Amino acid sequence: MVLSLIRHGQTDWNLSGRMQGRTDIPLNATGREQARAAAALLGDHPWHAVVSSPLGRARETAEIIAEHLGVRFGGSYDELTEQDFGVAEGTLVSELDTRWPNRDFEGMELDEEVGPRGIRGLERIVLDHDGGNVLVVAHGTLIRHTLATITGHEPRHYPKLENASSSLVERGDVGWNVRTVAGADFAEVLRGIEERAMELRLAS
């Protein structure tokens, strides 16, 4: 069973560089066009359904993709919601390190809880869709933490996922495997992850 983990299309807060989290900001016109472009790239694979996070930007991205591909929208999963960044939501990302040097935003969901929550969502999707390949529209941080949990790496070592990018994971007999990250083969991405980890160790 293959799942494509797709980051939602662009919002005005993405465009202005604001921390979004669980604040329910809608897609903008560019985001809707990105969803249509993503669907065009995904059309050469047989998909059973499209599901999403319950947040509007993810759900609308999923609905656009579903309509474009002629695949049913299979509903939303709470486990796919973006990480809650508490009081930092709405803040310019460029100001975060100044205001919260340790990224300890009051009211935020703990980093270590995000990836396991994402995995629980994937397992629910497997049960609900009986082995069919599913498009899963969610959020950048949630996807990055989920991929990192599968591979055993630090989420911060993963590359940023652009809006409407797709990462493929596969459910095998012994668990999950990451096949691609934002369209790049995982073996290629892994080299960058290891280089980033080394850079941070040397800088510490």
Secondary structure as a PSIPRED ss2 file (coil, helix, strand):
# PSIPRED VFORMAT (PSIPRED V4.0)

   1 M C   1.000  0.000  0.000
   2 V E   0.000  0.000  1.000
   3 L E   0.000  0.000  1.000
   4 S E   0.000  0.000  1.000
   5 L E   0.000  0.000  1.000
   6 I E   0.000  0.000  1.000
   7 R E   0.000  0.000  1.000
   8 H C   1.000  0.000  0.000
   9 G C   1.000  0.000  0.000
  10 Q C   1.000  0.000  0.000
  11 T E   0.000  0.000  1.000
  12 D H   0.000  1.000  0.000
  13 W H   0.000  1.000  0.000
  14 N H   0.000  1.000  0.000
  15 L H   0.000  1.000  0.000
  16 S H   0.000  1.000  0.000
  17 G C   1.000  0.000  0.000
  18 R E   0.000  0.000  1.000
  19 M C   1.000  0.000  0.000
  20 Q C   1.000  0.000  0.000
  21 G C   1.000  0.000  0.000
  22 R C   1.000  0.000  0.000
  23 T C   1.000  0.000  0.000
  24 D C   1.000  0.000  0.000
  25 I C   1.000  0.000  0.000
  26 P C   1.000  0.000  0.000
  27 L E   0.000  0.000  1.000
  28 N C   1.000  0.000  0.000
  29 A H   0.000  1.000  0.000
  30 T H   0.000  1.000  0.000
  31 G H   0.000  1.000  0.000
  32 R H   0.000  1.000  0.000
  33 E H   0.000  1.000  0.000
  34 Q H   0.000  1.000  0.000
  35 A H   0.000  1.000  0.000
  36 R H   0.000  1.000  0.000
  37 A H   0.000  1.000  0.000
  38 A H   0.000  1.000  0.000
  39 A H   0.000  1.000  0.000
  40 A H   0.000  1.000  0.000
  41 L H   0.000  1.000  0.000
  42 L H   0.000  1.000  0.000
  43 G C   1.000  0.000  0.000
  44 D C   1.000  0.000  0.000
  45 H C   1.000  0.000  0.000
  46 P C   1.000  0.000  0.000
  47 W C   1.000  0.000  0.000
  48 H C   1.000  0.000  0.000
  49 A E   0.000  0.000  1.000
  50 V E   0.000  0.000  1.000
  51 V E   0.000  0.000  1.000
  52 S E   0.000  0.000  1.000
  53 S C   1.000  0.000  0.000
  54 P C   1.000  0.000  0.000
  55 L C   1.000  0.000  0.000
  56 G H   0.000  1.000  0.000
  57 R H   0.000  1.000  0.000
  58 A H   0.000  1.000  0.000
  59 R H   0.000  1.000  0.000
  60 E H   0.000  1.000  0.000
  61 T H   0.000  1.000  0.000
  62 A H   0.000  1.000  0.000
  63 E H   0.000  1.000  0.000
  64 I H   0.000  1.000  0.000
  65 I H   0.000  1.000  0.000
  66 A H   0.000  1.000  0.000
  67 E H   0.000  1.000  0.000
  68 H H   0.000  1.000  0.000
  69 L H   0.000  1.000  0.000
  70 G C   1.000  0.000  0.000
  71 V C   1.000  0.000  0.000
  72 R C   1.000  0.000  0.000
  73 F E   0.000  0.000  1.000
  74 G E   0.000  0.000  1.000
  75 G E   0.000  0.000  1.000
  76 S E   0.000  0.000  1.000
  77 Y C   1.000  0.000  0.000
  78 D H   0.000  1.000  0.000
  79 E H   0.000  1.000  0.000
  80 L H   0.000  1.000  0.000
  81 T C   1.000  0.000  0.000
  82 E C   1.000  0.000  0.000
  83 Q C   1.000  0.000  0.000
  84 D C   1.000  0.000  0.000
  85 F E   0.000  0.000  1.000
  86 G H   0.000  1.000  0.000
  87 V H   0.000  1.000  0.000
  88 A H   0.000  1.000  0.000
  89 E C   1.000  0.000  0.000
  90 G C   1.000  0.000  0.000
  91 T C   1.000  0.000  0.000
  92 L E   0.000  0.000  1.000
  93 V H   0.000  1.000  0.000
  94 S H   0.000  1.000  0.000
  95 E H   0.000  1.000  0.000
  96 L H   0.000  1.000  0.000
  97 D H   0.000  1.000  0.000
  98 T H   0.000  1.000  0.000
  99 R H   0.000  1.000  0.000
 100 W C   1.000  0.000  0.000
 101 P C   1.000  0.000  0.000
 102 N C   1.000  0.000  0.000
 103 R C   1.000  0.000  0.000
 104 D C   1.000  0.000  0.000
 105 F C   1.000  0.000  0.000
 106 E C   1.000  0.000  0.000
 107 G C   1.000  0.000  0.000
 108 M E   0.000  0.000  1.000
 109 E C   1.000  0.000  0.000
 110 L C   1.000  0.000  0.000
 111 D H   0.000  1.000  0.000
 112 E H   0.000  1.000  0.000
 113 E H   0.000  1.000  0.000
 114 V H   0.000  1.000  0.000
 115 G H   0.000  1.000  0.000
 116 P H   0.000  1.000  0.000
 117 R H   0.000  1.000  0.000
 118 G H   0.000  1.000  0.000
 119 I H   0.000  1.000  0.000
 120 R H   0.000  1.000  0.000
 121 G H   0.000  1.000  0.000
 122 L H   0.000  1.000  0.000
 123 E H   0.000  1.000  0.000
 124 R H   0.000  1.000  0.000
 125 I H   0.000  1.000  0.000
 126 V H   0.000  1.000  0.000
 127 L H   0.000  1.000  0.000
 128 D H   0.000  1.000  0.000
 129 H H   0.000  1.000  0.000
 130 D C   1.000  0.000  0.000
 131 G C   1.000  0.000  0.000
 132 G C   1.000  0.000  0.000
 133 N C   1.000  0.000  0.000
 134 V E   0.000  0.000  1.000
 135 L E   0.000  0.000  1.000
 136 V E   0.000  0.000  1.000
 137 V E   0.000  0.000  1.000
 138 A E   0.000  0.000  1.000
 139 H C   1.000  0.000  0.000
 140 G H   0.000  1.000  0.000
 141 T H   0.000  1.000  0.000
 142 L H   0.000  1.000  0.000
 143 I H   0.000  1.000  0.000
 144 R H   0.000  1.000  0.000
 145 H H   0.000  1.000  0.000
 146 T H   0.000  1.000  0.000
 147 L H   0.000  1.000  0.000
 148 A H   0.000  1.000  0.000
 149 T H   0.000  1.000  0.000
 150 I H   0.000  1.000  0.000
 151 T H   0.000  1.000  0.000
 152 G C   1.000  0.000  0.000
 153 H C   1.000  0.000  0.000
 154 E C   1.000  0.000  0.000
 155 P H   0.000  1.000  0.000
 156 R H   0.000  1.000  0.000
 157 H H   0.000  1.000  0.000
 158 Y C   1.000  0.000  0.000
 159 P C   1.000  0.000  0.000
 160 K C   1.000  0.000  0.000
 161 L C   1.000  0.000  0.000
 162 E C   1.000  0.000  0.000
 163 N C   1.000  0.000  0.000
 164 A C   1.000  0.000  0.000
 165 S C   1.000  0.000  0.000
 166 S E   0.000  0.000  1.000
 167 S E   0.000  0.000  1.000
 168 L E   0.000  0.000  1.000
 169 V E   0.000  0.000  1.000
 170 E E   0.000  0.000  1.000
 171 R E   0.000  0.000  1.000
 172 G E   0.000  0.000  1.000
 173 D C   1.000  0.000  0.000
 174 V C   1.000  0.000  0.000
 175 G E   0.000  0.000  1.000
 176 W E   0.000  0.000  1.000
 177 N E   0.000  0.000  1.000
 178 V E   0.000  0.000  1.000
 179 R C   1.000  0.000  0.000
 180 T E   0.000  0.000  1.000
 181 V E   0.000  0.000  1.000
 182 A C   1.000  0.000  0.000
 183 G C   1.000  0.000  0.000
 184 A E   0.000  0.000  1.000
 185 D E   0.000  0.000  1.000
 186 F H   0.000  1.000  0.000
 187 A H   0.000  1.000  0.000
 188 E H   0.000  1.000  0.000
 189 V H   0.000  1.000  0.000
 190 L H   0.000  1.000  0.000
 191 R H   0.000  1.000  0.000
 192 G H   0.000  1.000  0.000
 193 I H   0.000  1.000  0.000
 194 E H   0.000  1.000  0.000
 195 E H   0.000  1.000  0.000
 196 R H   0.000  1.000  0.000
 197 A H   0.000  1.000  0.000
 198 M H   0.000  1.000  0.000
 199 E H   0.000  1.000  0.000
 200 L H   0.000  1.000  0.000
 201 R H   0.000  1.000  0.000
 202 L H   0.000  1.000  0.000
 203 A H   0.000  1.000  0.000
 204 S C   1.000  0.000  0.000
